[in-house]
Amino acid sequence: VRIETPLDNGRVLLVLKDSYANCLIPFLTAGYHKIVVVDPRYFTGDIEVLIGAEGVNEILVLYNAETLAGDTALRGDVGEF
């Protein structure tokens, strides 16, 4: 999901999140020109390419601790948490 606001402050946020973060996203719009929201459980692209294409300059990881510990989508090549 890509959210664009009328702010012209150059701040572009990538939010890596699970469903628990959905209620917080609207509050972030007050401080960012653009917010890119990704749920790694369903994202099949290359996150580095997305960061470059969207001009992301800040990243927020917003996850339930239990989901974070057990989510295999976040492991990539780094192994277990």
N, C-alpha and C positions, 0 to 999 in steps of 0.2 A: 504494500500500500504506500502511496506517495501522497503526502499532505503538503500543500503549498499555502502559505499565508501572505498577507500584504506587507509584512515586515521586510525591510530592505537592509538587514543587518549582516548578511553573508553567512549566518550560522546555519549549517546543515547537519542535522542529527540523524544517525542511524540507530534505531532501537531494535536490538535483538531480544525477542520476548517470547513468553508463552502466553496462554490465554489470560492469566492473572493480570497482565499488564494492560489489558484493554481499557480498563477504567481510568488509568492514569494518562493515557495518550492525549486526550483533549486538553488537559492542563498544561502540557508542554508547548502547545501552539502559541502561547503568549510570548515565548522567548526565541522562536526559531523561524527563519525564512522558509525552510523546508524540513520535513520529517519523513524519513523513509523507514517503514516498519516492516520487519522481517521475522517470521516465525521459522527458525531453522528446521523444525520438524517437517515443514512442507516446502521449503526453498530448495530448488534443485540446481540453481545457477552457481556461478563463482562469486563469492562474497567480495573478493578483492576487485574484480571487474565492476561489480555494482558500486563499491565505494568510489572508485575512480570516475565512473560514468555519472554518478549523482553529485560528485563534488563534496562528499562527506568530510567534515572536519571535526566531528565529535561522535563518540559512540557510547551508548548506554545499554548495558546488559541488564535486563529486568526479568528475573526468573524466580519462581517458587523454588526454595532450596531443595525440596525433595525431587522435583522435576529436573533441576539442574544436575543433581547427582546421578540420576538414572537415564538421562537423555543421551542416547547414542548418536544423535545428529550433531552434537557438539564435539564429539571426540576427535573426528578427523584422523590425522596421523599422529596425534600426541599421546594416544593411549588412554588409559583410565584416569579419572579424576582422583 
